[in-house]
Amino acid sequence: MPGGDYGELGGSLPAIASLNASYTTSLSLPSPYMLVPPGERKAISDVRRTFCLFVTFDLLFIALLWIIELNVRSSALCYVPLQISSSIWDNLENEVVHYNFKSSFFDIFILAVFRFLCLQVGYAALRLKHWWVIAITTLVTNAFLIVKVIQSNLLSQNAFGYVLPITSFVVAWLETWFLDFKVLTQEADDERAYLAAVNAACERAPMMYPRAVSDGQFYSPPESLAGSEEDLDEEGLGRRAVTAQEKEYVRLGREAMSVVEQILAQEDNWKFEKNSDMGDSVYTLEIPFHGKTFILKAFMQCSAELVYQEVILQPEKMVQWNKTVSACQILQRVDDNTLVSYDVSSGAAGGVVSARDFVNVRRVERKRDRYLSAGMATDHDAKPPHSRYVRGENGPGGFVVLKSSSNPSVCTFIWVLNTDLKGRLPRYLIHQSLAATMFEFMSHLRQRIAELRSSLR
C-alpha cells in the first residue's frame, strides 16, 4: 500500500496475492475451493444436483405419459379430426373432476407430484443427508401402485394401463438407488477427504524468518523453516498478524498453501487433458465439492529464480506483457509472507466475458527446492463489491517453480488454477477453452523471459 508502513513493499509486491485472480479472470475459469465449513463451501454438490434433475425428469416424464394417454383414449373414441381436441378435454375432465380410482390415471400423476415435492424439499432445499425422505416416498409409491393395480381395471383399457404404473414403480426405485448408492455415498467420501485436508492444514504451520527489503530489491520471503507461530511471536521477528481479521488472513493463506502442496503430491492422480506444441501439458484434478482444478505443467529453459522474480515477485509488471490484466493493488500487508490484494482483469473473448475484480489473500514461501505462491478469495473492507465489475472468487491455487537438482539453468513451472467467475458463463465452454488459454499464457511468459535474457547480454 502506498505510504505508511507499506510504502517500502508497495513497489515490489503490488499483487502477489492477486496472481491467481489476475490470470484466471481473463481466462474465464470455473469453480471455487475454500477450506471452510461444509455448509459454506458450495450450495449443492454435483451428484446431488444430478439427483434433483432426475427427480424433475420423473415428474415431467409421468406427466408426458399421462397426456399421451389422454390423447390415445380420445383418438380411440373420436374419428373426426375436429372433435379430437374437445374429446381430450372431456377425458381430462373425467379423470380429474369426475375422478374414479378404478379408471383414472390422474392419481398416478399426483403420485409423481408428491415424490417431486418431497424429494426436492428434502434434498435440494433442506439438503438432508439421510435416506428417510426417499424411503417414505418409495414406500407410499409402492403401496399405492400395488393397490391401484389390484383394485382398478386399467389393465383392460389400453397399453398405458401397463406403462404408467410400471414406469412410476421403476423410476421410484431408481431414485432410491441413486440417492443411497451415489449421492449419500459420494458426499460422505468427499466429506472425509475434506476433513483430512483440514486436519493436514491445521497440523502444519511453517513460519519464515523475515528479510529486510531495500530500494531496488525484490521482496523475497526467506526459506520456510520448521516452527510454530508461537515460536516466532516469542522471538519477535518481522511483521506478524495482530488482529483477529489479520490472523484469519494468515490462516487462509496457510490453508491455500496446504491445498496446493497436496495437489502437487497427488500428481499420479492428475488427469491429462492436452499438450501444446512446446511440450506443455494441462491436467485436471477433481476437488471434493468444488469440481475441477486445472494444472499447467511446463519445462522452461531458464533459472527458477528468473521465473520466480517475474511471475511471483513482480506481478505489477505483468500488465506490460499480459494485456488481460488491467490493475493490481495491495490492500493490506498482513505479515512477512501474507498479504491481501485487489485485482481487475480486462474483458475477454471479444467482450463476451466482461471485466472481473477479485479480492485475494496470498501466501508466498521459498523453499530449498521450489518457490511457491498460493492464495484464495477473501473479503476486505477497502474493496467491497462494486456494480462496475462482476466479483469473482478464487479457490486455492497459485504458482510453483521447481528448481532442477542437476541443472540450475532450467526449471519446471506449475500453475494450479481454481476459480469461479460468477455471472452466467456456460461452464462447459470455459472448460473447453481453458487449455488453449493456459498455453497462450505460457507463450507470453516465454517471450517475456526471452526479452529479459536478451537485455542482459
ZAMI-252839 format. One record per residue (C-alpha): residue number from 1; residue in one letter; x, y, z. Coordinates in pm, whole numbers. Example, Ala and Ser with C-alpha at 12.3 -4.5 7.8 and 13.67 -1.06 7.14 Angstrom:
residues 2
PT     k   r        x        y        z
PT     1   A     1230     -450      780
PT     2   S     1367     -106      714
This chain:
residues 457
PT     k   r        x        y        z
PT     1   M        0        0        0
PT     2   P      136      341      -73
PT     3   G      259      535      220
PT     4   G      279      436      582
PT     5   D      437      109      686
PT     6   Y      365      -49      347
PT     7   G      535      201      124
PT     8   E      860        5      117
PT     9   L      687     -308       -1
PT    10   G      442     -145     -240
PT    11   G      691     -113     -523
PT    12   S      796     -475     -517
PT    13   L      483     -666     -421
PT    14   P      179     -487     -563
PT    15   A      -14     -804     -632
PT    16   I      143    -1126     -511
PT    17   A     -190    -1210     -357
PT    18   S     -355    -1139     -689
PT    19   L     -172    -1373     -920
PT    20   N     -436    -1640     -931
PT    21   A     -711    -1384     -980
PT    22   S     -545    -1162    -1237
PT    23   Y     -459    -1453    -1460
PT    24   T     -773    -1653    -1409
PT    25   T    -1019    -1373    -1460
PT    26   S     -901    -1320    -1814
PT    27   L     -909    -1694    -1871
PT    28   S    -1268    -1735    -1761
PT    29   L    -1232    -2033    -1535
PT    30   P    -1480    -2204    -1305
PT    31   S    -1521    -2343     -957
PT    32   P    -1423    -2220     -606
PT    33   Y    -1248    -2429     -343
PT    34   M    -1215    -2299        7
PT    35   L    -1143    -2491      325
PT    36   V    -1444    -2364      515
PT    37   P    -1727    -2545      692
PT    38   P    -1922    -2777      458
PT    39   G    -2238    -2568      463
PT    40   E    -2046    -2264      334
PT    41   R    -1835    -2431       69
PT    42   K    -2085    -2497     -205
PT    43   A    -2461    -2472     -222
PT    44   I    -2509    -2824     -357
PT    45   S    -2277    -3099     -477
PT    46   D    -2269    -3203     -841
PT    47   V    -2404    -3551     -772
PT    48   R    -2690    -3413     -561
PT    49   R    -2776    -3167     -835
PT    50   T    -2792    -3455    -1083
PT    51   F    -3027    -3640     -848
PT    52   C    -3256    -3337     -828
PT    53   L    -3260    -3317    -1207
PT    54   F    -3359    -3683    -1224
PT    55   V    -3644    -3619     -980
PT    56   T    -3763    -3338    -1209
PT    57   F    -3738    -3576    -1503
PT    58   D    -3958    -3822    -1312
PT    59   L    -4237    -3566    -1281
PT    60   L    -4215    -3444    -1640
PT    61   F    -4197    -3795    -1785
PT    62   I    -4503    -3918    -1594
PT    63   A    -4690    -3602    -1694
PT    64   L    -4597    -3661    -2059
PT    65   L    -4715    -4021    -2048
PT    66   W    -5044    -3914    -1890
PT    67   I    -5105    -3652    -2163
PT    68   I    -5029    -3913    -2430
PT    69   E    -5274    -4148    -2259
PT    70   L    -5546    -3881    -2276
PT    71   N    -5473    -3829    -2643
PT    72   V    -5474    -4202    -2720
PT    73   R    -5805    -4251    -2540
PT    74   S    -5966    -3956    -2721
PT    75   S    -5836    -4083    -3055
PT    76   A    -5994    -4419    -2987
PT    77   L    -6327    -4252    -2917
PT    78   C    -6332    -3987    -3188
PT    79   Y    -6262    -4045    -3554
PT    80   V    -6343    -3695    -3678
PT    81   P    -6032    -3475    -3652
PT    82   L    -6222    -3163    -3549
PT    83   Q    -6360    -3346    -3248
PT    84   I    -6032    -3470    -3111
PT    85   S    -5945    -3158    -2913
PT    86   S    -6274    -3144    -2731
PT    87   S    -6255    -3517    -2659
PT    88   I    -5913    -3471    -2492
PT    89   W    -6058    -3209    -2263
PT    90   D    -6354    -3431    -2194
PT    91   N    -6119    -3711    -2087
PT    92   L    -5923    -3467    -1873
PT    93   E    -6245    -3361    -1702
PT    94   N    -6350    -3720    -1649
PT    95   E    -6017    -3816    -1491
PT    96   V    -5976    -3504    -1275
PT    97   V    -6317    -3358    -1194
PT    98   H    -6503    -3689    -1203
PT    99   Y    -6215    -3886    -1059
PT   100   N    -6261    -4263    -1031
PT   101   F    -5996    -4469     -856
PT   102   K    -6052    -4771    -1081
PT   103   S    -6038    -4600    -1418
PT   104   S    -5835    -4278    -1382
PT   105   F    -5461    -4222    -1432
PT   106   F    -5474    -3883    -1263
PT   107   D    -5373    -4025     -926
PT   108   I    -5050    -4166    -1075
PT   109   F    -4961    -3815    -1190
PT   110   I    -5041    -3679     -842
PT   111   L    -4814    -3951     -701
PT   112   A    -4532    -3818     -918
PT   113   V    -4601    -3464     -792
PT   114   F    -4585    -3597     -434
PT   115   R    -4244    -3754     -497
PT   116   F    -4116    -3440     -666
PT   117   L    -4218    -3206     -384
PT   118   C    -4093    -3429     -102
PT   119   L    -3757    -3504     -263
PT   120   Q    -3687    -3151     -383
PT   121   V    -3772    -3000      -45
PT   122   G    -3576    -3264      144
PT   123   Y    -3263    -3295      -70
PT   124   A    -3245    -2964     -260
PT   125   A    -3393    -2707      -20
PT   126   L    -3303    -2866      315
PT   127   R    -3005    -3068      179
PT   128   L    -3074    -3360      407
PT   129   K    -2808    -3631      432
PT   130   H    -3038    -3913      536
PT   131   W    -3249    -4159      339
PT   132   W    -3573    -4130      539
PT   133   V    -3747    -3890      295
PT   134   I    -3696    -4108       -8
PT   135   A    -3785    -4414      197
PT   136   I    -4126    -4258      265
PT   137   T    -4185    -4158      -98
PT   138   T    -4085    -4501     -228
PT   139   L    -4297    -4680       31
PT   140   V    -4603    -4467      -47
PT   141   T    -4550    -4512     -423
PT   142   N    -4517    -4890     -400
PT   143   A    -4814    -4932     -168
PT   144   F    -5038    -4712     -380
PT   145   L    -4940    -4873     -710
PT   146   I    -4993    -5224     -577
PT   147   V    -5342    -5135     -452
PT   148   K    -5412    -4950     -776
PT   149   V    -5321    -5245     -996
PT   150   I    -5525    -5490     -786
PT   151   Q    -5839    -5279     -748
PT   152   S    -5860    -5092    -1082
PT   153   N    -5950    -5204    -1433
PT   154   L    -5674    -5001    -1603
PT   155   L    -5504    -5307    -1744
PT   156   S    -5805    -5376    -1968
PT   157   Q    -5819    -5028    -2121
PT   158   N    -5504    -4981    -2331
PT   159   A    -5127    -5016    -2321
PT   160   F    -5096    -4724    -2081
PT   161   G    -5270    -4933    -1819
PT   162   Y    -4938    -5118    -1802
PT   163   V    -4691    -4838    -1891
PT   164   L    -4783    -4574    -1633
PT   165   P    -4784    -4796    -1320
PT   166   I    -4469    -4983    -1423
PT   167   T    -4284    -4662    -1513
PT   168   S    -4380    -4495    -1188
PT   169   F    -4271    -4805     -991
PT   170   V    -3933    -4833    -1169
PT   171   V    -3849    -4462    -1151
PT   172   A    -3923    -4451     -777
PT   173   W    -3675    -4734     -715
PT   174   L    -3415    -4574     -946
PT   175   E    -3437    -4260     -736
PT   176   T    -3386    -4464     -421
PT   177   W    -3084    -4643     -565
PT   178   F    -2929    -4319     -696
PT   179   L    -2960    -4139     -364
PT   180   D    -2844    -4425     -143
PT   181   F    -2561    -4562     -355
PT   182   K    -2443    -4247     -533
PT   183   V    -2539    -3921     -364
PT   184   L    -2502    -4006        4
PT   185   T    -2203    -4235      -51
PT   186   Q    -2006    -3991     -264
PT   187   E    -2082    -3695      -39
PT   188   A    -1968    -3894      263
PT   189   D    -1641    -3982       86
PT   190   D    -1592    -3618      -15
PT   191   E    -1657    -3505      339
PT   192   R    -1395    -3744      475
PT   193   A    -1145    -3617      218
PT   194   Y    -1225    -3259      311
PT   195   L    -1180    -3324      683
PT   196   A     -849    -3493      613
PT   197   A     -737    -3183      421
PT   198   V     -845    -2958      707
PT   199   N     -659    -3169      961
PT   200   A     -348    -3164      748
PT   201   A     -374    -2786      711
PT   202   C     -414    -2739     1084
PT   203   E     -118    -2963     1166
PT   204   R      130    -2774      954
PT   205   A      209    -2414     1030
PT   206   P      555    -2331      897
PT   207   M      687    -1983      968
PT   208   M      968    -1797      799
PT   209   Y     1238    -1560      905
PT   210   P     1189    -1215      756
PT   211   R     1430    -1036      531
PT   212   A     1467     -663      503
PT   213   V     1357     -505      177
PT   214   S     1570     -227       38
PT   215   D     1507        5     -253
PT   216   G     1569     -159     -587
PT   217   Q     1548     -510     -446
PT   218   F     1283     -775     -496
PT   219   Y     1092     -884     -190
PT   220   S     1192    -1247     -141
PT   221   P     1049    -1442      153
PT   222   P     1317    -1648      326
PT   223   E     1315    -2025      325
PT   224   S     1041    -2189      527
PT   225   L     1171    -2343      846
PT   226   A     1004    -2575     1092
PT   227   G      841    -2399     1381
PT   228   S      516    -2261     1510
PT   229   E      352    -1925     1514
PT   230   E      406    -1907     1889
PT   231   D      780    -1958     1846
PT   232   L      805    -1668     1604
PT   233   D      594    -1443     1821
PT   234   E      820    -1508     2118
PT   235   E     1126    -1420     1914
PT   236   G      958    -1101     1791
PT   237   L     1084    -1146     1435
PT   238   G      931     -949     1150
PT   239   R      578     -829     1098
PT   240   R      307    -1056     1236
PT   241   A      -72    -1064     1246
PT   242   V     -224     -885     1543
PT   243   T     -599     -851     1496
PT   244   A     -844    -1137     1460
PT   245   Q     -900    -1045     1094
PT   246   E     -528    -1048     1021
PT   247   K     -494    -1389     1184
PT   248   E     -781    -1511      966
PT   249   Y     -596    -1390      656
PT   250   V     -286    -1579      769
PT   251   R     -493    -1890      830
PT   252   L     -649    -1872      482
PT   253   G     -307    -1825      324
PT   254   R     -171    -2131      502
PT   255   E     -472    -2339      406
PT   256   A     -433    -2239       42
PT   257   M      -66    -2333       55
PT   258   S     -154    -2666      215
PT   259   V     -406    -2748      -57
PT   260   V     -161    -2657     -333
PT   261   E      105    -2880     -179
PT   262   Q     -145    -3166     -150
PT   263   I     -236    -3124     -517
PT   264   L      133    -3141     -607
PT   265   A      167    -3458     -400
PT   266   Q     -117    -3621     -597
PT   267   E       45    -3587     -938
PT   268   D      -23    -3954    -1013
PT   269   N     -396    -3872     -994
PT   270   W     -384    -3581    -1236
PT   271   K     -592    -3643    -1545
PT   272   F     -418    -3549    -1869
PT   273   E     -616    -3309    -2088
PT   274   K     -398    -3166    -2363
PT   275   N      -43    -3100    -2483
PT   276   S       93    -2792    -2659
PT   277   D      349    -2772    -2939
PT   278   M      605    -2658    -2684
PT   279   G      553    -2972    -2474
PT   280   D      348    -2803    -2203
PT   281   S       68    -3012    -2051
PT   282   V     -264    -2929    -1891
PT   283   Y     -413    -3167    -1635
PT   284   T     -726    -3166    -1421
PT   285   L     -797    -3294    -1074
PT   286   E    -1143    -3328     -920
PT   287   I    -1163    -3149     -587
PT   288   P    -1435    -3262     -340
PT   289   F    -1742    -3037     -354
PT   290   H    -1585    -2793     -597
PT   291   G    -1532    -2954     -935
PT   292   K    -1223    -2936    -1150
PT   293   T     -890    -2782    -1063
PT   294   F     -673    -2714    -1367
PT   295   I     -298    -2770    -1356
PT   296   L      -47    -2648    -1613
PT   297   K      299    -2805    -1611
PT   298   A      576    -2663    -1828
PT   299   F      952    -2706    -1863
PT   300   M     1141    -2380    -1903
PT   301   Q     1491    -2310    -2032
PT   302   C     1579    -2055    -1766
PT   303   S     1665    -2044    -1399
PT   304   A     1396    -2088    -1137
PT   305   E     1496    -1754     -983
PT   306   L     1414    -1565    -1304
PT   307   V     1064    -1713    -1325
PT   308   Y     1018    -1660     -951
PT   309   Q     1101    -1292     -976
PT   310   E      896    -1230    -1289
PT   311   V      580    -1427    -1210
PT   312   I      563    -1431     -830
PT   313   L      755    -1127     -712
PT   314   Q      671     -870     -980
PT   315   P      306     -913    -1074
PT   316   E      271     -536    -1114
PT   317   K      486     -563    -1427
PT   318   M      254     -826    -1570
PT   319   V       45     -556    -1737
PT   320   Q      344     -484    -1960
PT   321   W      331     -822    -2128
PT   322   N      -10     -965    -2040
PT   323   K     -285     -734    -2167
PT   324   T     -559     -934    -1995
PT   325   V     -467     -774    -1662
PT   326   S     -566     -410    -1609
PT   327   A     -489     -346    -1241
PT   328   C     -313     -493     -936
PT   329   Q     -322     -327     -595
PT   330   I     -210     -434     -248
PT   331   L     -482     -367        7
PT   332   Q     -303     -486      320
PT   333   R       30     -635      417
PT   334   V      -54     -882      693
PT   335   D      282    -1037      780
PT   336   D      612    -1110      609
PT   337   N      457    -1378      388
PT   338   T       88    -1289      368
PT   339   L      -95    -1003      203
PT   340   V     -436     -911       63
PT   341   S     -469     -772     -288
PT   342   Y     -729     -637     -526
PT   343   D     -715     -727     -895
PT   344   V     -907     -629    -1204
PT   345   S     -892     -818    -1531
PT   346   S     -969     -690    -1875
PT   347   G    -1259     -827    -2071
PT   348   A    -1201    -1141    -2274
PT   349   A    -1343    -1338    -2568
PT   350   G    -1422    -1026    -2767
PT   351   G    -1627     -874    -2487
PT   352   V    -1831    -1187    -2415
PT   353   V    -1659    -1209    -2077
PT   354   S    -1674     -871    -1903
PT   355   A    -1409     -743    -1664
PT   356   R    -1393     -916    -1326
PT   357   D    -1250     -796     -999
PT   358   F    -1113    -1014     -722
PT   359   V    -1000     -977     -362
PT   360   N     -748    -1242     -261
PT   361   V     -526    -1339       25
PT   362   R     -193    -1488      -81
PT   363   R      100    -1654       89
PT   364   V      449    -1678      -59
PT   365   E      708    -1933       51
PT   366   R     1061    -2000      -65
PT   367   K     1200    -2345       -2
PT   368   R     1524    -2519      -88
PT   369   D     1388    -2692     -398
PT   370   R     1099    -2469     -501
PT   371   Y      923    -2135     -486
PT   372   L      552    -2125     -407
PT   373   S      278    -1865     -420
PT   374   A      -68    -1979     -311
PT   375   G     -390    -1798     -228
PT   376   M     -768    -1790     -232
PT   377   A    -1057    -1545     -227
PT   378   T    -1134    -1332       77
PT   379   D    -1310    -1007      171
PT   380   H    -1169     -669      259
PT   381   D    -1343     -352      377
PT   382   A    -1138     -140      138
PT   383   K    -1284     -311     -168
PT   384   P    -1648     -414     -130
PT   385   P    -1828     -546     -442
PT   386   H    -1892     -273     -699
PT   387   S    -2157     -255     -969
PT   388   R    -1888     -175    -1225
PT   389   Y    -1744     -526    -1210
PT   390   V    -1862     -879    -1151
PT   391   R    -1689    -1000     -834
PT   392   G    -1527    -1340     -889
PT   393   E    -1397    -1585     -630
PT   394   N    -1074    -1780     -648
PT   395   G    -1026    -2114     -483
PT   396   P     -687    -2230     -356
PT   397   G     -433    -2220     -632
PT   398   G     -120    -2041     -741
PT   399   F      223    -2088     -891
PT   400   V      506    -2328     -816
PT   401   V      856    -2302     -960
PT   402   L     1059    -2621     -913
PT   403   K     1436    -2600     -920
PT   404   S     1638    -2856    -1110
PT   405   S     1875    -3055     -892
PT   406   S     2116    -3119    -1182
PT   407   N     2096    -2803    -1395
PT   408   P     2036    -2460    -1238
PT   409   S     1965    -2306    -1579
PT   410   V     1635    -2492    -1622
PT   411   C     1321    -2526    -1409
PT   412   T      966    -2661    -1405
PT   413   F      673    -2420    -1384
PT   414   I      338    -2537    -1242
PT   415   W       18    -2332    -1233
PT   416   V     -268    -2458    -1013
PT   417   L     -594    -2290    -1103
PT   418   N     -940    -2299     -943
PT   419   T    -1178    -2005     -975
PT   420   D    -1540    -1908    -1014
PT   421   L    -1613    -1615    -1244
PT   422   K    -1975    -1589    -1129
PT   423   G    -2211    -1436    -1382
PT   424   R    -2385    -1659    -1635
PT   425   L    -2094    -1806    -1827
PT   426   P    -2152    -2163    -1954
PT   427   R    -1910    -2379    -1763
PT   428   Y    -1854    -2630    -2041
PT   429   L    -1740    -2353    -2276
PT   430   I    -1493    -2232    -2016
PT   431   H    -1356    -2583    -1973
PT   432   Q    -1312    -2626    -2348
PT   433   S    -1109    -2307    -2388
PT   434   L     -903    -2344    -2073
PT   435   A     -610    -2544    -2209
PT   436   A     -564    -2313    -2508
PT   437   T     -570    -2008    -2282
PT   438   M     -316    -2153    -2040
PT   439   F      -88    -2242    -2331
PT   440   E     -122    -1885    -2457
PT   441   F      -11    -1754    -2118
PT   442   M      296    -1978    -2131
PT   443   S      378    -1839    -2475
PT   444   H      366    -1485    -2336
PT   445   L      576    -1586    -2035
PT   446   R      844    -1745    -2254
PT   447   Q      851    -1434    -2470
PT   448   R      894    -1219    -2161
PT   449   I     1176    -1438    -2031
PT   450   A     1347    -1423    -2373
PT   451   E     1328    -1042    -2372
PT   452   L     1477    -1025    -2023
PT   453   R     1762    -1260    -2112
PT   454   S     1845    -1070    -2433
PT   455   S     1851     -738    -2244
PT   456   L     2108     -880    -2001
PT   457   R     2351     -977    -2274
